[in-house]
Amino acid sequence: MIRKHAAFAGLVAAGLVFAAGPAAAYIGPGAGLSLLGALWGVAAAVVAALLFLLLWPLRRLMRKRPSVQQRAQPVRAAEQDRSPAQVPR
C-alpha cells in the first residue's frame, strides 16, 4: 500500500515538474557578479583553511627547533670553562 502511494506521489511530482512552462525572468549582471564573488570568497576560505592545516605541523617544528645562536651557546660556554692547557690545538 505504501509503495502505491510513493509511486503515485512520484508520478504527480514528475508531472508537475515537466508541465511547468518556461520562466520569463531576467537575472541582471549584478546578481551574477555577486554570485561569482561569493563563490570566490568560499573557495578562498577553503584553500586558506587547507593551507593552514597542511602548514601547521611545519610551523610547530620550526618553533621547537633551536636557533643558530641557541645551538652555539653551549659550545662557547664549554670553551670558556676550559683552561688554555685543555684546549686542543
Distance bins in CASP14 RR format, pairs under 12 A and 6 or more apart:
PFRMAT RR
TARGET T0000
AUTHOR 0000-0000-0000
RMODE 2
METHOD distances of the structure
MODEL  1
1 7 0 0 0 0 0 1 0 0 0 0 0
1 8 0 0 0 0 0 1 0 0 0 0 0
2 8 0 0 0 0 0 1 0 0 0 0 0
2 9 0 0 0 0 0 1 0 0 0 0 0
3 9 0 0 0 0 0 1 0 0 0 0 0
3 10 0 0 0 0 0 1 0 0 0 0 0
4 10 0 0 0 0 0 1 0 0 0 0 0
4 11 0 0 0 0 0 1 0 0 0 0 0
5 11 0 0 0 0 0 1 0 0 0 0 0
5 12 0 0 0 0 0 1 0 0 0 0 0
6 12 0 0 0 0 0 1 0 0 0 0 0
6 13 0 0 0 0 0 1 0 0 0 0 0
7 13 0 0 0 0 0 1 0 0 0 0 0
7 14 0 0 0 0 0 1 0 0 0 0 0
8 14 0 0 0 0 0 1 0 0 0 0 0
8 15 0 0 0 0 0 1 0 0 0 0 0
9 15 0 0 0 0 0 1 0 0 0 0 0
9 16 0 0 0 0 0 1 0 0 0 0 0
10 16 0 0 0 0 1 0 0 0 0 0 0
10 17 0 0 0 0 1 0 0 0 0 0 0
10 18 0 0 0 0 0 1 0 0 0 0 0
11 17 0 0 0 0 0 1 0 0 0 0 0
11 18 0 0 0 0 0 1 0 0 0 0 0
11 19 0 0 0 0 0 1 0 0 0 0 0
12 18 0 0 0 0 0 1 0 0 0 0 0
12 19 0 0 0 0 0 1 0 0 0 0 0
13 19 0 0 0 0 0 1 0 0 0 0 0
13 20 0 0 0 0 0 1 0 0 0 0 0
14 20 0 0 0 0 0 1 0 0 0 0 0
15 21 0 0 0 0 0 1 0 0 0 0 0
25 31 0 0 0 0 0 1 0 0 0 0 0
26 32 0 0 0 0 0 1 0 0 0 0 0
27 33 0 0 0 0 0 1 0 0 0 0 0
27 34 0 0 0 0 0 1 0 0 0 0 0
27 35 0 0 0 0 1 0 0 0 0 0 0
28 34 0 0 0 0 1 0 0 0 0 0 0
28 35 0 0 0 0 0 1 0 0 0 0 0
29 35 0 0 0 0 0 1 0 0 0 0 0
29 36 0 0 0 0 0 1 0 0 0 0 0
30 36 0 0 0 0 1 0 0 0 0 0 0
30 37 0 0 0 0 0 1 0 0 0 0 0
30 38 0 0 0 0 0 1 0 0 0 0 0
31 37 0 0 0 0 0 1 0 0 0 0 0
31 38 0 0 0 0 0 1 0 0 0 0 0
32 38 0 0 0 0 1 0 0 0 0 0 0
32 39 0 0 0 0 1 0 0 0 0 0 0
32 40 0 0 0 0 0 1 0 0 0 0 0
33 39 0 0 0 0 0 1 0 0 0 0 0
33 40 0 0 0 0 0 1 0 0 0 0 0
34 40 0 0 0 0 0 1 0 0 0 0 0
34 41 0 0 0 0 0 1 0 0 0 0 0
35 41 0 0 0 0 0 1 0 0 0 0 0
35 42 0 0 0 0 0 1 0 0 0 0 0
36 42 0 0 0 0 0 1 0 0 0 0 0
36 43 0 0 0 0 0 1 0 0 0 0 0
37 43 0 0 0 0 1 0 0 0 0 0 0
37 44 0 0 0 0 1 0 0 0 0 0 0
37 45 0 0 0 0 0 1 0 0 0 0 0
38 44 0 0 0 0 0 1 0 0 0 0 0
38 45 0 0 0 0 0 1 0 0 0 0 0
39 45 0 0 0 0 0 1 0 0 0 0 0
39 46 0 0 0 0 0 1 0 0 0 0 0
40 46 0 0 0 0 0 1 0 0 0 0 0
40 47 0 0 0 0 0 1 0 0 0 0 0
41 47 0 0 0 0 1 0 0 0 0 0 0
41 48 0 0 0 0 1 0 0 0 0 0 0
41 49 0 0 0 0 0 1 0 0 0 0 0
42 48 0 0 0 0 0 1 0 0 0 0 0
42 49 0 0 0 0 0 1 0 0 0 0 0
43 49 0 0 0 0 0 1 0 0 0 0 0
43 50 0 0 0 0 0 1 0 0 0 0 0
44 50 0 0 0 0 0 1 0 0 0 0 0
44 51 0 0 0 0 0 1 0 0 0 0 0
45 51 0 0 0 0 0 1 0 0 0 0 0
45 52 0 0 0 0 0 1 0 0 0 0 0
46 52 0 0 0 0 0 1 0 0 0 0 0
46 53 0 0 0 0 0 1 0 0 0 0 0
47 53 0 0 0 0 0 1 0 0 0 0 0
47 54 0 0 0 0 0 1 0 0 0 0 0
48 54 0 0 0 0 0 1 0 0 0 0 0
48 55 0 0 0 0 0 1 0 0 0 0 0
49 55 0 0 0 0 0 1 0 0 0 0 0
49 56 0 0 0 0 0 1 0 0 0 0 0
50 56 0 0 0 0 0 1 0 0 0 0 0
51 58 0 0 0 0 0 1 0 0 0 0 0
51 59 0 0 0 0 0 1 0 0 0 0 0
52 58 0 0 0 0 0 1 0 0 0 0 0
52 59 0 0 0 0 1 0 0 0 0 0 0
53 59 0 0 0 0 0 1 0 0 0 0 0
55 61 0 0 0 0 0 1 0 0 0 0 0
55 62 0 0 0 0 1 0 0 0 0 0 0
56 62 0 0 0 0 0 1 0 0 0 0 0
56 63 0 0 0 0 0 1 0 0 0 0 0
57 63 0 0 0 0 0 1 0 0 0 0 0
57 64 0 0 0 0 0 1 0 0 0 0 0
58 64 0 0 0 0 0 1 0 0 0 0 0
58 65 0 0 0 0 0 1 0 0 0 0 0
59 65 0 0 0 0 0 1 0 0 0 0 0
64 70 0 0 0 0 0 1 0 0 0 0 0
65 71 0 0 0 0 1 0 0 0 0 0 0
66 72 0 0 0 0 1 0 0 0 0 0 0
66 73 0 0 0 0 1 0 0 0 0 0 0
66 74 0 0 0 0 1 0 0 0 0 0 0
67 73 0 0 0 0 1 0 0 0 0 0 0
68 75 0 0 0 0 0 1 0 0 0 0 0
69 75 0 0 0 0 0 1 0 0 0 0 0
69 76 0 0 0 0 1 0 0 0 0 0 0
70 76 0 0 0 0 0 1 0 0 0 0 0
70 77 0 0 0 0 0 1 0 0 0 0 0
72 78 0 0 0 0 0 1 0 0 0 0 0
72 79 0 0 0 0 0 1 0 0 0 0 0
73 79 0 0 0 0 0 1 0 0 0 0 0
73 80 0 0 0 0 0 1 0 0 0 0 0
74 80 0 0 0 0 0 1 0 0 0 0 0
74 81 0 0 0 0 0 1 0 0 0 0 0
75 81 0 0 0 0 0 1 0 0 0 0 0
75 82 0 0 0 0 0 1 0 0 0 0 0
76 82 0 0 0 0 0 1 0 0 0 0 0
78 86 0 0 0 0 0 1 0 0 0 0 0
78 87 0 0 0 0 0 1 0 0 0 0 0
79 86 0 0 0 0 1 0 0 0 0 0 0
79 87 1 0 0 1 0 0 0 0 0 0 0
79 88 0 0 0 0 0 1 0 0 0 0 0
80 86 0 0 0 0 0 1 0 0 0 0 0
80 87 0 0 0 0 0 1 0 0 0 0 0
81 87 0 0 0 0 0 1 0 0 0 0 0
82 88 0 0 0 0 1 0 0 0 0 0 0
82 89 0 0 0 0 0 1 0 0 0 0 0
END
